Amino acid sequence: MYRLPVRPTPATDGFRPDIQALRALAVGGVVVFHLWPGALPGGYVGVDVFFVISGFLITGHLLRERAVEGRVHVGHFWARRARRLLPASLLVLLVCTIATVTLVPAPLRLQNLREIAASALYSENWRLALDSVDYLAEENSSSLVRHFWSLSTEEQFYLVVPLLLLAVFAIARRARPERAVAVALGAVVVLSLAYSIWLTETTPGVAYFSTFTRAWEFAAGGLLAAADPRLPTKLLRPAALPARVRAVAVPGTIAWVGIGLVAAAYVAFSGQTAFPGWAAALPVVGTALALWAGPASALARIGAWAPVALVGRVSYAIYLWHWPPIILMPLVTGHDLTHVEKVAIAVTTVAVAWFSTKYVEEPVRFAPRLRGSRTAIAVSAVGVVVVAGLAQGAATAQKRDDERLASTVERFKASPPRCLGAQSRDAALAPCVNHDLDGLLVPQPAVAASDDENRARCWGMERDQARVCTVVAPKDYTRTILTVGDSHANTLIGVYEKVGRAHGWRVMSAGLGGCYLTEAEQLQPSAAHAATCRAWKESVLDWAGTNTPDAVIVTHSSGDRTVVAPADQMEKVTVDGMVAAWERLPDVPVIAIVDNPKVPRDTQVCVDRDHATANERCSVPRSIAFSRFDGQAEAVKRFPRATLVDLSDFYCDETMCPPVIGHVLVYRDASHVTGTWAATLTPYIDRAVSAVMR
């Protein structure tokens, strides 16, 4: 029987130009996706190609080491990895630290510095995973080092895989090492893939960044390296072909099939693809096939071509350097990247990557003085500590500055001076001017994100029940008000507390991210989120039915987590859902507060550039700010016990919605208002609620 003679044998550790071609393909996909996402909407799977290559090369190397020397030198392995990876990555992180302190706008510095520190410690993927399940962190902008999540995952693999192989060798002393390793890695593939599929369905943000959901991709490459090369090939090629033709045609066919699968993922996938999950199998299998075809395939000839060989050689450095300018340049210039700027970034990245590889990475990697594992590991540890320490030190200093700026915020919220915030737009007081406020801006953009009235105890579920917290309960309170909604409802908790204290009312609150009081099904990022939202709604309705508040205040973010409905039925289903939910409440008034406007994500950065001219440069047309369908006005018309509270004229004039009103920064991100601005709305919300409660 003819056998497939294309897998590299364990006896050699030779240069593989076909792998250089794969590296060029992988980094090319990622860079094009980041610069021109419409051209390659699935280019992000280039990272998965890298994962499989790493698993293949590292496992193969460790198996060869044991075959030749009878053991695996874990310290030497880690030292080689450190010499290979750390010089360039620490240089990039150092440059990003300097750029953050000197060029990044104040509102984004702390996030960037914290992520740089996490990246230096190779834990960026877990930091991003935690942020992905934090509803209130969804508005975070991408940092200069967000791409380090994949390097963190890869480094964690490098730490674990030699220990795994040592354990396998110790347990299976008499078995062939390749076979024992193949069994172990096969188990990792099965378990990790199953977990990836499940977590992608339930918590997609964590699934994308988790090491455990990506482990099977590394293991698939390792399994290929450990696999028995003697496989039957009857189904792989026509037996009638001459042996010499088959030896060339089959590897080439397999390689092109593999490349075709990766290319298909580049084109067919997008940000809407549930990933990694099952979808990751396409680039993983494609890469594995291309690797299996080996140096006998046409990929080797492509990889030997000088331009491809260059990109393959510096692919690691290209990946490191390409992302920071994509994020930094718009922050510096104040506009989105132009086509010319994108081309300039691509070209400059390759040049810088070549320089970094030739004069930083390779000299350290091959330095005779760093050949010893102890020396290399010690120097690497010092480098990591220094860079992480610098970033964390800068973060601490930034936090201290932010805390100083934030110290004035509470004073203004507790006792707003005349004409601050919304009062400056009160038609009854027009013109409302207070020259004592000249030059003031509260909160400062740097601390706007933390000016938040949401309270953890009023948020989410506990033991399958909605948390219904007590916001305020004066002694001998006379009425009870329940406030319900998503994070937009919870931004007003400080207002509700003041209203309750002023009138001697008890105020209870229930909130859940991306969920509000409607009988309609909402579009959620996962089945688990959808199930939690349904359970939360039922729990809140049960609480209201049992405790019978005297009024229910509702509001929600417009346009986010919309209802599940055909496009032409969206508005009707939105209104029907709210009305149906309100009908299940006790026979009490429902007070619906119209949602606040939406603004661009970079509004705080725009204001930070020049406070004095912020409204001229950063205002949003009213038609755009309120373009998302709220539905509450239409629902109120259909529900006799409902009252609409529309504060839109405090946010906008007839045509524009400015970011600064009455010396107050209105927005803490693209969607939520600051606690300071909300506090200035207190008299007007109080007036509306009091009118209903008479």
C-alpha positions as CSV (number, residue, x, y, z in Angstrom):
1,M,0.0,0.0,0.0
2,Y,1.3,3.5,-0.9
3,R,1.9,5.7,2.2
4,L,1.9,9.4,2.4
5,P,5.6,10.4,2.6
6,V,5.2,14.1,3.3
7,R,5.3,14.7,7.0
8,P,8.7,15.9,8.2
9,T,10.5,13.2,10.2
10,P,11.3,13.7,13.8
11,A,15.0,13.4,13.1
12,T,15.5,16.7,11.5
13,D,14.9,20.3,12.5
14,G,15.3,21.9,9.2
15,F,14.1,25.2,7.8
16,R,10.6,25.0,6.4
17,P,9.9,27.7,3.7
18,D,6.3,26.4,3.5
19,I,5.9,27.5,7.1
20,Q,7.3,30.9,6.2
21,A,4.6,31.2,3.6
22,L,1.9,30.2,6.1
23,R,3.3,32.9,8.5
24,A,3.1,35.5,5.8
25,L,-0.4,34.4,5.0
26,A,-1.4,34.6,8.7
27,V,0.1,38.0,9.5
28,G,-1.1,39.4,6.1
29,G,-4.7,38.4,7.0
30,V,-4.5,40.1,10.4
31,V,-3.0,43.3,9.1
32,V,-5.4,43.7,6.2
33,F,-8.3,43.0,8.5
34,H,-7.2,45.6,11.0
35,L,-6.6,48.2,8.3
36,W,-9.3,47.3,5.7
37,P,-11.8,45.1,7.5
38,G,-14.2,45.2,4.6
39,A,-11.6,43.6,2.3
40,L,-11.0,40.6,4.6
41,P,-13.8,40.5,7.2
42,G,-12.5,37.2,8.6
43,G,-8.8,38.1,8.5
44,Y,-8.6,37.8,12.3
45,V,-8.4,34.0,11.9
46,G,-4.7,34.6,11.0
47,V,-4.2,34.4,14.7
48,D,-5.5,30.8,14.7
49,V,-3.1,30.0,11.9
50,F,-0.3,31.1,14.1
51,F,-1.6,29.0,17.0
52,V,-1.6,25.8,14.9
53,I,1.9,26.6,13.6
54,S,3.2,27.2,17.1
55,G,1.7,23.9,18.4
56,F,3.2,22.0,15.5
57,L,6.7,23.5,15.8
58,I,7.0,23.5,19.6
59,T,5.7,19.9,20.0
60,G,7.8,18.6,17.2
61,H,10.9,20.3,18.7
62,L,10.3,18.8,22.1
63,L,9.7,15.4,20.7
64,R,12.9,15.5,18.7
65,E,14.8,16.7,21.8
66,R,13.6,13.7,23.8
67,A,14.3,11.3,20.9
68,V,17.9,12.6,20.6
69,E,18.8,13.3,24.2
70,G,16.4,11.1,26.1
71,R,14.8,14.0,28.0
72,V,13.2,17.4,27.6
73,H,15.2,20.3,29.0
74,V,12.4,22.5,30.3
75,G,14.7,25.3,31.4
76,H,16.5,25.4,28.1
77,F,13.1,25.5,26.3
78,W,11.8,28.4,28.3
79,A,15.1,30.2,27.8
80,R,14.9,29.8,24.0
81,R,11.3,31.0,24.0
82,A,12.2,34.0,26.1
83,R,15.1,34.9,23.8
84,R,12.8,34.6,20.8
85,L,9.8,36.5,22.1
86,L,10.7,39.0,24.8
87,P,13.2,41.4,23.1
88,A,10.8,42.6,20.5
89,S,7.7,42.4,22.6
90,L,9.2,44.3,25.5
91,L,10.5,47.0,23.1
92,V,7.0,47.4,21.7
93,L,5.5,47.7,25.2
94,L,8.1,50.2,26.3
95,V,7.4,52.4,23.2
96,C,3.7,52.0,23.9
97,T,4.2,53.1,27.5
98,I,6.0,56.3,26.4
99,A,3.4,56.9,23.7
100,T,0.6,56.5,26.2
101,V,2.1,59.0,28.7
102,T,3.0,61.6,26.0
103,L,0.4,61.2,23.2
104,V,-2.7,59.3,24.4
105,P,-5.5,61.6,25.6
106,A,-6.1,61.6,29.4
107,P,-9.4,59.7,29.3
108,L,-7.7,56.7,27.8
109,R,-4.3,56.7,29.6
110,L,-5.2,54.6,32.6
111,Q,-6.8,51.8,30.6
112,N,-3.8,51.7,28.2
113,L,-1.3,51.6,31.0
114,R,-3.1,48.8,32.8
115,E,-3.2,46.8,29.7
116,I,0.4,47.4,28.9
117,A,1.3,46.0,32.4
118,A,-0.9,43.0,31.8
119,S,0.7,42.4,28.4
120,A,4.2,42.5,29.9
121,L,3.0,39.8,32.3
122,Y,1.4,37.9,29.5
123,S,-2.1,38.1,31.0
124,E,-3.7,40.5,28.6
125,N,-6.1,37.9,27.3
126,W,-7.6,37.3,30.7
127,R,-7.9,41.0,31.4
128,L,-9.9,41.4,28.1
129,A,-11.9,38.3,29.0
130,L,-12.9,39.8,32.3
131,D,-13.8,43.1,30.6
132,S,-15.9,41.3,28.1
133,V,-18.3,40.1,30.8
134,D,-18.4,43.5,32.4
135,Y,-21.4,45.2,30.8
136,L,-20.1,48.5,32.1
137,A,-16.8,48.0,30.4
138,E,-18.3,47.4,26.9
139,E,-17.6,51.0,25.9
140,N,-13.8,50.7,26.5
141,S,-11.8,51.7,23.5
142,S,-9.2,49.4,22.0
143,S,-5.8,50.0,23.7
144,L,-2.5,50.2,21.9
145,V,-1.7,46.7,23.1
146,R,-5.0,44.9,22.7
147,H,-3.4,42.6,20.1
148,F,-1.1,41.2,22.9
149,W,-4.0,39.0,23.9
150,S,-2.9,36.3,21.4
151,L,0.7,36.6,22.5
152,S,-0.4,36.1,26.1
153,T,-2.3,33.0,25.1
154,E,0.7,31.7,23.2
155,E,3.1,32.3,26.1
156,Q,0.8,30.5,28.4
157,F,0.9,27.5,26.0
158,Y,4.7,27.6,26.0
159,L,4.7,27.5,29.8
160,V,2.4,24.5,30.0
161,V,3.2,22.3,27.0
162,P,6.7,21.0,28.2
163,L,5.3,20.2,31.6
164,L,2.4,18.3,29.9
165,L,4.9,16.3,27.8
166,L,7.0,15.5,30.9
167,A,3.9,14.2,32.6
168,V,3.0,12.1,29.6
169,F,6.5,10.7,29.3
170,A,6.5,9.8,33.1
171,I,3.1,8.1,32.9
172,A,3.7,6.2,29.6
173,R,7.3,5.1,30.1
174,R,7.1,2.0,27.9
175,A,4.9,3.5,25.1
176,R,6.3,5.2,22.1
177,P,6.5,8.9,23.0
178,E,4.8,10.1,19.8
179,R,1.9,7.8,20.4
180,A,1.5,8.7,24.1
181,V,1.8,12.4,23.3
182,A,-0.8,12.0,20.5
183,V,-3.3,10.5,22.9
184,A,-2.8,13.3,25.4
185,L,-3.0,16.0,22.8
186,G,-6.0,14.3,21.2
187,A,-7.7,14.5,24.6
188,V,-6.9,18.2,24.8
189,V,-8.3,18.8,21.3
190,V,-11.6,17.1,22.2
191,L,-12.1,18.7,25.6
192,S,-10.9,22.2,24.6
193,L,-13.0,22.2,21.4
194,A,-16.1,21.0,23.3
195,Y,-15.5,23.8,25.9
196,S,-15.0,26.3,23.1
197,I,-18.2,25.4,21.4
198,W,-20.1,25.6,24.7
199,L,-18.5,28.9,25.9
200,T,-18.9,30.6,22.5
201,E,-22.6,29.9,22.8
202,T,-22.9,31.0,26.4
203,T,-20.3,33.7,27.0
204,P,-18.7,34.6,23.6
205,G,-16.5,37.4,24.9
206,V,-14.7,35.2,27.3
207,A,-14.6,32.4,24.7
208,Y,-12.7,34.6,22.3
209,F,-9.9,35.4,24.7
210,S,-9.8,32.3,26.9
211,T,-6.7,30.2,26.9
212,F,-8.9,27.1,27.4
213,T,-11.0,27.7,24.3
214,R,-7.8,28.1,22.2
215,A,-5.8,25.3,23.7
216,W,-7.2,22.8,21.1
217,E,-5.7,24.9,18.3
218,F,-2.2,24.6,19.7
219,A,-2.9,20.9,20.5
220,A,-4.1,20.3,16.9
221,G,-0.7,21.5,15.6
222,G,1.0,19.4,18.3
223,L,-1.0,16.3,17.4
224,L,0.1,16.7,13.8
225,A,3.7,16.8,14.9
226,A,3.3,13.6,16.9
227,A,1.0,11.8,14.5
228,D,2.2,8.5,12.9
229,P,3.3,9.4,9.3
230,R,2.2,6.0,7.9
231,L,-1.4,6.7,6.9
232,P,-3.3,5.0,4.1
233,T,-3.9,7.3,1.1
234,K,-6.3,5.4,-1.0
235,L,-8.9,8.1,-0.6
236,L,-6.4,10.9,-1.1
237,R,-5.3,10.3,-4.7
238,P,-6.0,8.2,-7.7
239,A,-4.1,4.9,-7.5
240,A,-3.6,5.0,-11.3
241,L,-1.2,8.0,-11.1
242,P,2.5,7.1,-11.4
243,A,4.3,7.1,-8.0
244,R,6.6,10.1,-9.0
245,V,3.5,12.1,-10.0
246,R,1.7,11.2,-6.9
247,A,4.6,12.2,-4.7
248,V,4.3,15.7,-6.1
249,A,0.6,16.0,-6.8
250,V,-0.8,14.9,-3.5
251,P,1.2,17.2,-1.2
252,G,0.4,20.1,-3.6
253,T,-3.3,19.2,-3.6
254,I,-3.4,18.9,0.2
255,A,-1.6,22.2,0.6
256,W,-3.9,24.1,-1.7
257,V,-7.0,22.6,0.0
258,G,-5.6,23.8,3.3
259,I,-4.9,27.3,2.0
260,G,-8.3,27.3,0.4
261,L,-10.0,26.6,3.8
262,V,-8.0,29.5,5.4
263,A,-8.9,31.8,2.6
264,A,-12.5,30.8,2.8
265,A,-12.5,31.8,6.5
266,Y,-10.8,35.1,5.6
267,V,-13.6,35.9,3.2
268,A,-16.7,34.2,4.7
269,F,-16.2,35.0,8.4
270,S,-16.9,38.4,10.0
271,G,-17.4,40.1,13.3
272,Q,-20.9,38.4,13.4
273,T,-19.5,34.9,13.2
274,A,-19.8,33.0,16.5
275,F,-16.1,32.5,17.1
276,P,-14.1,30.5,18.0
277,G,-16.5,27.6,18.5
278,W,-17.0,25.3,15.6
279,A,-16.0,28.1,13.2
280,A,-12.4,27.9,14.3
281,A,-12.2,24.4,12.8
282,L,-12.0,25.9,9.3
283,P,-8.7,27.8,9.7
284,V,-7.3,25.2,12.0
285,V,-7.9,22.2,9.7
286,G,-6.8,24.3,6.8
287,T,-3.5,25.2,8.5
288,A,-3.0,21.5,9.6
289,L,-3.4,20.3,6.0
290,A,-0.9,22.9,4.7
291,L,1.6,21.8,7.3
292,W,1.0,18.1,6.6
293,A,1.7,18.7,2.9
294,G,5.1,19.9,4.0
295,P,8.2,21.1,2.1
296,A,7.2,18.9,-0.9
297,S,4.3,21.2,-1.7
298,A,4.2,24.3,-3.8
299,L,4.0,26.3,-0.6
300,A,7.7,25.8,-0.1
301,R,8.4,27.4,-3.4
302,I,6.2,30.3,-2.5
303,G,7.8,30.6,0.9
304,A,11.2,30.7,-0.7
305,W,10.3,33.7,-2.9
306,A,12.2,36.7,-1.4
307,P,9.2,39.0,-0.5
308,V,7.2,36.1,1.1
309,A,10.3,34.9,2.9
310,L,10.9,38.3,4.3
311,V,7.4,38.7,5.5
312,G,7.5,35.2,7.0
313,R,10.8,35.9,8.7
314,V,9.6,39.2,10.3
315,S,5.9,38.1,10.8
316,Y,6.2,38.2,14.6
317,A,7.6,41.7,14.6
318,I,4.9,42.8,12.0
319,Y,2.2,41.5,14.3
320,L,3.7,43.4,17.2
321,W,4.3,46.7,15.5
322,H,1.2,47.1,13.2
323,W,-1.5,47.6,15.8
324,P,-0.2,50.6,18.0
325,P,-0.1,53.1,15.1
326,I,-3.6,52.0,14.0
327,I,-4.9,53.1,17.4
328,L,-2.6,56.0,18.1
329,M,-2.7,57.9,14.8
330,P,-6.4,58.8,15.0
331,L,-6.0,59.9,18.6
332,V,-3.2,62.3,17.6
333,T,-4.7,63.6,14.3
334,G,-8.3,63.7,15.5
335,H,-9.7,62.0,12.4
336,D,-10.2,58.4,11.1
337,L,-7.4,56.9,9.2
338,T,-7.3,57.8,5.5
339,H,-6.4,55.4,2.8
340,V,-3.0,57.0,2.4
341,E,-2.3,56.7,6.2
342,K,-3.3,53.1,6.1
343,V,-0.9,52.3,3.3
344,A,1.8,54.3,5.2
345,I,1.2,52.3,8.3
346,A,1.5,49.0,6.4
347,V,4.7,49.9,4.7
348,T,6.3,51.5,7.8
349,T,5.3,48.4,9.8
350,V,7.2,46.1,7.5
351,A,10.3,48.4,7.6
352,V,10.2,48.7,11.4
353,A,9.6,45.0,11.8
354,W,12.7,44.2,9.7
355,F,14.8,46.6,11.7
356,S,13.4,45.2,15.0
357,T,14.1,41.6,13.9
358,K,17.6,42.2,12.6
359,Y,18.9,44.6,15.2
360,V,16.9,43.7,18.4
361,E,15.3,40.2,18.2
362,E,18.0,38.2,16.4
363,P,21.1,39.7,18.2
364,V,19.5,38.8,21.6
365,R,18.2,35.5,20.4
366,F,21.6,34.3,19.2
367,A,23.8,36.1,21.8
368,P,26.4,33.7,23.1
369,R,26.2,35.2,26.6
370,L,22.5,34.4,26.8
371,R,22.8,30.7,25.7
372,G,22.6,29.5,29.3
373,S,19.0,29.0,30.5
374,R,19.5,30.6,33.9
375,T,21.1,33.7,32.4
376,A,18.4,34.0,29.7
377,I,15.5,33.5,32.2
378,A,17.0,35.9,34.7
379,V,17.5,38.7,32.1
380,S,14.0,38.0,30.8
381,A,12.5,38.3,34.2
382,V,14.3,41.6,34.8
383,G,13.0,42.9,31.5
384,V,9.5,41.9,32.2
385,V,9.6,43.4,35.7
386,V,11.1,46.7,34.4
387,V,8.5,47.2,31.7
388,A,5.6,46.0,33.7
389,G,6.8,48.2,36.6
390,L,7.1,51.3,34.4
391,A,3.6,50.8,33.0
392,Q,2.1,50.1,36.5
393,G,4.0,53.0,38.0
394,A,2.6,55.4,35.3
395,A,-0.8,53.9,35.8
396,T,-0.6,54.6,39.6
397,A,0.5,58.2,38.9
398,Q,-2.3,58.6,36.4
399,K,-4.8,57.2,38.9
400,R,-3.6,59.6,41.6
401,D,-4.1,62.5,39.2
402,D,-7.6,61.2,38.3
403,E,-8.5,60.8,41.9
404,R,-7.5,64.4,42.5
405,L,-9.7,65.6,39.6
406,A,-12.6,63.3,40.8
407,S,-12.5,64.7,44.3
408,T,-14.4,67.8,43.2
409,V,-17.1,65.9,41.4
410,E,-19.0,64.7,44.5
411,R,-19.2,68.3,45.8
412,F,-20.9,69.5,42.7
413,K,-23.3,66.5,42.6
414,A,-24.3,67.0,46.2
415,S,-25.0,70.7,45.9
416,P,-25.1,71.9,42.3
417,P,-24.5,75.7,42.0
418,R,-26.9,77.9,40.1
419,C,-26.9,77.3,36.3
420,L,-24.8,74.2,36.5
421,G,-25.7,71.6,33.9
422,A,-29.4,71.1,33.0
423,Q,-30.4,74.3,34.8
424,S,-28.5,76.4,32.3
425,R,-31.1,75.2,29.7
426,D,-34.2,75.7,31.9
427,A,-36.5,77.9,29.7
428,A,-38.0,79.4,32.9
429,L,-34.6,80.7,34.0
430,A,-33.3,81.8,30.6
431,P,-30.8,83.2,30.3
432,C,-29.2,81.3,33.2
433,V,-25.6,82.4,33.5
434,N,-23.2,82.0,36.4
435,H,-19.9,83.6,35.8
436,D,-18.5,82.0,39.0
437,L,-18.4,78.8,36.9
438,D,-16.2,80.3,34.1
439,G,-13.4,78.0,33.2
440,L,-15.0,75.0,35.0
441,L,-15.6,71.6,33.5
442,V,-17.0,68.9,35.7
443,P,-16.2,66.1,35.5
444,Q,-12.9,66.3,33.6
445,P,-12.8,63.9,30.6
446,A,-10.0,61.9,32.3
447,V,-12.4,60.9,35.1
448,A,-15.7,60.9,33.3
449,A,-15.8,57.1,33.0
450,S,-15.8,56.7,36.8
451,D,-18.6,59.3,37.3
452,D,-21.2,56.6,37.5
453,E,-24.2,56.2,39.8
454,N,-24.7,52.5,39.0
455,R,-24.6,50.4,42.2
456,A,-23.5,46.8,42.2
457,R,-26.1,45.7,44.8
458,C,-28.9,47.0,42.5
459,W,-27.5,45.1,39.5
460,G,-28.0,41.6,38.1
461,M,-29.2,38.3,39.5
462,E,-28.6,36.5,42.8
463,R,-29.7,32.9,43.4
464,D,-31.8,33.0,40.2
465,Q,-33.6,36.1,41.6
466,A,-33.3,39.7,40.4
467,R,-31.5,41.9,42.9
468,V,-34.1,44.5,44.0
469,C,-32.1,46.8,46.2
470,T,-33.2,49.6,48.5
471,V,-31.9,52.9,47.2
472,V,-33.4,54.9,50.0
473,A,-36.0,54.1,52.7
474,P,-36.6,57.1,55.0
475,K,-38.2,56.3,58.4
476,D,-42.0,56.1,58.1
477,Y,-41.8,56.3,54.3
478,T,-45.2,56.9,52.7
479,R,-44.8,55.6,49.2
480,T,-42.7,53.0,47.4
481,I,-41.3,53.5,43.9
482,L,-39.7,50.7,41.8
483,T,-37.2,51.7,39.1
484,V,-36.5,49.1,36.4
485,G,-34.2,49.0,33.4
486,D,-30.8,48.5,32.0
487,S,-27.7,50.6,32.7
488,H,-29.4,53.7,31.4
489,A,-31.9,53.3,34.2
490,N,-29.2,52.8,36.8
491,T,-27.4,56.0,35.8
492,L,-30.3,57.8,37.4
493,I,-30.1,56.0,40.8
494,G,-28.5,59.1,42.4
495,V,-31.5,61.2,41.2
496,Y,-34.0,58.7,42.5
497,E,-32.3,58.7,45.9
498,K,-32.5,62.5,46.2
499,V,-36.2,62.4,45.1
500,G,-37.0,59.7,47.7
501,R,-35.3,61.6,50.5
502,A,-37.0,64.9,49.6
503,H,-40.5,63.3,49.7
504,G,-40.1,60.6,52.3
505,W,-40.5,57.8,49.7
506,R,-38.9,54.4,49.6
507,V,-37.1,53.8,46.3
508,M,-36.3,50.3,45.1
509,S,-34.3,49.5,42.0
510,A,-33.6,46.5,39.7
511,G,-31.2,46.6,36.8
512,L,-29.6,44.2,34.3
513,G,-27.2,45.0,31.5
514,G,-28.9,45.1,28.1
515,C,-32.2,44.1,29.6
516,Y,-35.4,46.1,30.3
517,L,-39.1,45.5,31.0
518,T,-40.6,44.0,27.8
519,E,-42.3,40.8,26.9
520,A,-40.5,40.8,23.6
521,E,-37.4,38.7,23.1
522,Q,-34.3,40.9,23.1
523,L,-31.3,40.2,20.8
524,Q,-28.5,39.2,23.2
525,P,-24.9,38.2,22.5
526,S,-25.5,34.6,23.6
527,A,-28.2,32.1,24.6
528,A,-27.1,32.4,28.2
529,H,-27.5,36.2,28.2
530,A,-31.0,35.8,26.7
531,A,-32.0,33.2,29.3
532,T,-30.7,35.4,32.1
533,C,-32.6,38.4,30.7
534,R,-35.9,36.4,30.5
535,A,-35.4,35.1,34.1
536,W,-34.6,38.6,35.4
537,K,-37.8,40.1,33.8
538,E,-40.0,37.4,35.3
539,S,-38.4,37.9,38.7
540,V,-38.9,41.7,38.6
541,L,-42.5,41.2,37.6
542,D,-43.0,38.7,40.4
543,W,-41.5,41.1,42.9
544,A,-43.7,43.9,41.7
545,G,-46.8,41.7,41.9
546,T,-45.9,40.6,45.5
547,N,-44.8,44.0,46.9
548,T,-47.1,46.3,44.9
549,P,-45.1,49.6,44.6
550,D,-47.0,52.8,44.3
551,A,-45.3,53.6,40.9
552,V,-42.9,52.0,38.5
553,I,-40.2,54.1,36.7
554,V,-38.9,52.6,33.5
555,T,-36.3,53.5,30.9
556,H,-33.8,51.8,28.7
557,S,-31.1,52.3,26.1
558,S,-32.5,52.8,22.7
559,G,-31.1,50.8,19.8
560,D,-29.0,48.5,22.0
561,R,-30.1,44.8,22.5
562,T,-33.1,45.4,20.3
563,V,-36.0,43.0,20.1
564,V,-36.0,40.0,17.9
565,A,-38.2,40.9,14.9
566,P,-38.1,41.4,11.2
567,A,-36.7,44.8,10.3
568,D,-40.1,46.1,9.1
569,Q,-41.7,44.9,12.3
570,M,-39.1,46.1,14.8
571,E,-40.8,49.2,16.0
572,K,-44.2,47.5,16.4
573,V,-42.7,44.6,18.3
574,T,-40.7,47.0,20.5
575,V,-43.9,48.9,21.5
576,D,-46.0,45.8,21.8
577,G,-43.4,44.2,24.1
578,M,-43.3,47.1,26.5
579,V,-47.1,47.5,26.7
580,A,-47.5,43.7,27.3
581,A,-45.0,43.9,30.2
582,W,-46.5,47.0,31.8
583,E,-49.9,45.3,31.7
584,R,-48.5,42.6,34.0
585,L,-47.6,45.2,36.6
586,P,-49.9,46.0,39.5
587,D,-52.5,48.7,38.9
588,V,-50.2,51.6,39.5
589,P,-48.7,54.4,37.4
590,V,-45.9,53.7,35.0
591,I,-43.4,56.6,34.4
592,A,-41.4,56.2,31.2
593,I,-38.3,58.3,30.8
594,V,-37.1,58.9,27.3
595,D,-33.6,57.7,26.7
596,N,-30.7,60.1,26.5
597,P,-29.0,60.8,23.1
598,K,-26.1,58.7,21.7
599,V,-22.8,60.3,20.8
600,P,-19.6,59.0,19.2
601,R,-17.3,56.8,21.2
602,D,-14.5,59.3,21.1
603,T,-16.5,62.2,22.5
604,Q,-14.6,62.4,25.8
605,V,-11.3,62.5,23.8
606,C,-12.7,65.2,21.5
607,V,-13.6,67.3,24.5
608,D,-10.3,66.7,26.2
609,R,-8.4,68.3,23.3
610,D,-9.8,71.7,24.0
611,H,-12.6,72.3,26.6
612,A,-13.3,75.9,25.3
613,T,-14.1,74.8,21.8
614,A,-15.6,71.4,22.6
615,N,-19.2,72.2,21.7
616,E,-18.1,73.7,18.3
617,R,-16.1,70.6,17.4
618,C,-17.8,67.7,19.1
619,S,-21.5,68.4,19.0
620,V,-23.8,65.8,17.3
621,P,-26.8,66.6,15.1
622,R,-30.0,66.0,17.0
623,S,-31.4,63.9,14.2
624,I,-28.4,61.5,14.6
625,A,-28.2,61.5,18.4
626,F,-31.9,60.5,18.6
627,S,-32.0,58.3,15.5
628,R,-32.4,55.1,17.4
629,F,-36.0,54.0,18.2
630,D,-36.9,54.3,21.8
631,G,-40.5,53.2,21.6
632,Q,-41.6,54.6,25.0
633,A,-43.5,57.5,23.7
634,E,-45.6,55.2,21.5
635,A,-46.1,52.7,24.3
636,V,-47.3,55.5,26.7
637,K,-49.9,56.5,24.2
638,R,-51.3,53.0,24.3
639,F,-51.2,52.5,28.0
640,P,-53.6,54.6,30.1
641,R,-51.7,54.5,33.3
642,A,-48.4,55.6,31.7
643,T,-46.8,59.0,31.7
644,L,-43.9,60.1,29.5
645,V,-41.0,62.2,30.8
646,D,-39.1,63.7,27.9
647,L,-35.9,65.5,28.9
648,S,-34.5,65.7,25.4
649,D,-34.6,69.5,25.3
650,F,-32.2,69.6,28.2
651,Y,-29.7,67.6,26.1
652,C,-30.2,69.4,22.8
653,D,-31.3,72.5,21.1
654,E,-33.4,72.4,17.9
655,T,-30.5,71.1,15.8
656,M,-27.5,70.0,17.9
657,C,-26.6,68.0,21.0
658,P,-23.5,69.4,22.6
659,P,-21.2,67.3,24.9
660,V,-20.8,70.1,27.4
661,I,-23.8,71.8,28.9
662,G,-23.7,74.4,31.7
663,H,-20.0,73.5,32.4
664,V,-20.9,69.8,32.8
665,L,-19.6,67.0,30.6
666,V,-22.8,65.2,29.7
667,Y,-21.4,61.8,28.7
668,R,-19.0,59.4,30.3
669,D,-19.0,57.2,27.2
670,A,-20.8,56.9,23.9
671,S,-24.1,55.8,25.6
672,H,-24.2,56.7,29.3
673,V,-24.4,60.1,31.0
674,T,-22.2,61.2,33.8
675,G,-23.4,61.1,37.4
676,T,-22.8,64.9,37.6
677,W,-25.1,65.6,34.6
678,A,-27.8,63.2,36.0
679,A,-27.7,65.1,39.3
680,T,-28.5,68.4,37.6
681,L,-31.6,66.7,36.1
682,T,-32.9,66.0,39.6
683,P,-35.4,69.0,39.9
684,Y,-37.0,68.2,36.6
685,I,-37.3,64.4,37.2
686,D,-38.6,65.3,40.7
687,R,-41.2,67.6,39.2
688,A,-42.4,65.0,36.7
689,V,-42.6,62.1,39.3
690,S,-44.2,64.3,41.9
691,A,-47.0,65.2,39.5
692,V,-47.8,61.6,38.9
693,M,-47.6,60.7,42.7
694,R,-50.1,63.3,43.8
